[in-house]
Amino acid sequence: MVENMFRCTTNCKYLWFSLFWVILILSPVDTSAQKINSHLTNSIIERYQKEDSLKAGKSPRNAMIRSLFVPGWGQLYNGKKIKSLIIFGVETSVISAIFVQNNRLSDSKTSENRSFYRDERNKFIWWFGGVIIYSVLDAYVDAYLQGFSVDMDINKEIGSAATVRLNISVPF
């Protein structure tokens, strides 16, 4: 008997659903926090546009091509000296490992050794491809984001903290 009392039919569910949406739509919402001084906002936007138009950064395409042909040159072009040295060291190490494994492959006598050195050489070739892709993409992204300002605090310009408030009242 109690179970039937709390069981809701399909029509009852539609009624509750409709009532929920009517209450939600007719509830007053306070939007005073959304009012922004348009003069202040326009001056901030104009300032950022002037800053962006005056910056002539490094060419991402040039950085990518330099990094593709000479290990670490794209990073050096972007002004990242330590990263350039690390990329140069990793790429030359992998290239030398490829040559070492290839020499061992040519000097090997048994088929097991040949198979092992061939697999090792191929593994280093894959590593070399991965390091090249990383180097090229890193140089491209660094050049593209060189003029990017990390300080994104807009409230500092407005002078007060922005707050959002939502009031829902249900009349009965």
C-alpha positions in Angstrom: 0.0 0.0 0.0 2.8 2.4 0.9 4.7 1.6 -2.3 1.7 2.6 -4.5 1.5 5.9 -2.6 4.9 7.0 -3.7 4.9 5.6 -7.2 4.5 8.2 -9.8 2.8 7.6 -13.1 4.1 9.0 -16.5 1.7 11.9 -16.3 2.9 12.8 -12.8 6.5 12.8 -14.0 5.7 15.2 -16.8 3.8 17.4 -14.4 6.9 17.6 -12.0 9.2 18.2 -15.0 7.0 21.0 -16.3 6.7 22.6 -12.9 10.5 22.6 -12.4 11.0 24.4 -15.7 8.2 27.0 -15.0 9.8 27.8 -11.6 13.3 28.0 -13.1 12.2 30.3 -15.9 10.0 32.6 -13.8 12.6 33.0 -11.0 14.2 36.4 -10.9 18.0 36.4 -11.5 20.3 39.2 -10.2 22.6 40.2 -13.1 24.2 43.2 -11.5 27.7 41.6 -11.4 27.6 41.3 -15.2 27.4 45.1 -15.7 30.9 46.2 -16.8 32.1 49.7 -17.5 32.4 49.6 -21.3 34.9 52.5 -21.5 37.3 50.7 -19.1 37.0 47.5 -21.0 37.5 49.1 -24.4 40.7 50.8 -23.2 42.1 47.5 -21.9 41.3 45.8 -25.2 42.9 48.7 -27.2 46.1 48.5 -25.1 46.5 44.8 -25.6 45.9 45.2 -29.4 48.6 47.9 -29.6 51.0 45.8 -27.7 50.4 42.8 -30.0 50.7 44.9 -33.1 54.1 46.3 -32.1 55.7 43.0 -31.4 57.5 41.4 -34.3 58.5 38.0 -32.9 60.5 35.2 -34.3 59.2 33.3 -37.3 57.9 29.9 -36.3 58.5 28.5 -39.8 62.2 29.6 -39.7 62.6 28.1 -36.2 61.1 24.8 -37.4 63.3 24.6 -40.5 66.5 25.5 -38.5 65.7 22.8 -35.9 65.0 20.3 -38.7 68.4 20.7 -40.4 70.8 21.3 -37.5 70.2 19.9 -34.0 69.3 22.6 -31.5 69.5 25.5 -34.0 65.8 26.3 -33.8 66.0 26.5 -30.0 69.1 28.7 -30.3 67.2 30.9 -32.7 64.4 31.3 -30.1 67.0 32.3 -27.4 66.8 29.0 -25.5 70.5 28.2 -25.1 70.3 25.5 -22.5 67.5 23.7 -24.3 69.5 24.0 -27.5 72.5 22.3 -25.9 70.3 19.5 -24.5 68.6 18.9 -27.9 72.0 19.0 -29.6 73.5 16.5 -27.1 70.5 14.1 -27.4 70.4 14.1 -31.2 74.1 13.6 -31.6 74.1 10.8 -29.0 71.3 9.0 -30.8 73.1 9.4 -34.2 76.3 8.0 -32.8 74.4 5.1 -31.2 72.9 4.3 -34.7 76.4 4.2 -36.2 77.8 2.1 -33.4 75.0 -0.4 -33.7 75.4 -0.5 -37.5 79.2 -1.2 -37.1 78.5 -4.0 -34.6 75.9 -5.4 -37.1 78.4 -5.5 -39.9 81.1 -7.1 -37.6 78.8 -9.7 -36.2 79.3 -13.4 -37.1 76.2 -15.2 -35.9 72.6 -14.7 -36.9 71.6 -14.1 -33.3 74.0 -11.2 -32.9 73.0 -9.8 -36.3 69.3 -9.9 -35.3 70.1 -8.3 -31.9 72.2 -5.4 -33.4 69.7 -4.8 -36.2 66.9 -4.5 -33.7 69.0 -2.1 -31.6 69.9 0.0 -34.6 66.3 0.2 -35.6 65.2 1.1 -32.1 67.7 4.0 -32.2 66.5 5.1 -35.6 62.9 5.4 -34.1 64.3 7.3 -31.2 66.1 9.7 -33.6 62.8 10.3 -35.4 61.0 11.0 -32.2 63.7 13.4 -31.0 63.6 15.2 -34.4 59.8 15.6 -34.2 60.1 16.9 -30.6 62.8 19.3 -31.6 60.9 20.7 -34.5 57.6 21.1 -32.7 59.3 22.6 -29.6 61.1 25.2 -31.8 57.8 26.0 -33.6 55.8 26.5 -30.4 58.5 28.5 -28.7 58.7 30.9 -31.6 55.0 31.1 -31.9 54.5 31.9 -28.2 57.5 34.1 -27.7 55.5 37.3 -27.4 52.9 35.7 -25.2 52.3 37.5 -21.9 51.8 35.1 -19.0 50.1 37.7 -16.8 46.4 37.2 -17.5 45.0 39.0 -14.5 42.3 41.3 -15.9 41.1 42.3 -12.5 44.3 44.1 -11.8 43.3 46.6 -14.5 39.7 47.0 -13.4 40.7 47.6 -9.8 38.2 45.4 -8.0 37.6 41.7 -7.9 34.8 40.5 -10.1 32.0 38.4 -8.4 29.2 36.5 -9.8 26.0 36.0 -7.9 22.9 34.0 -8.7 19.7 34.4 -6.7 16.7 32.1 -7.3 13.5 32.7 -5.5 10.5 30.5 -5.7 7.1 32.2 -5.1 4.5 30.0 -3.3 
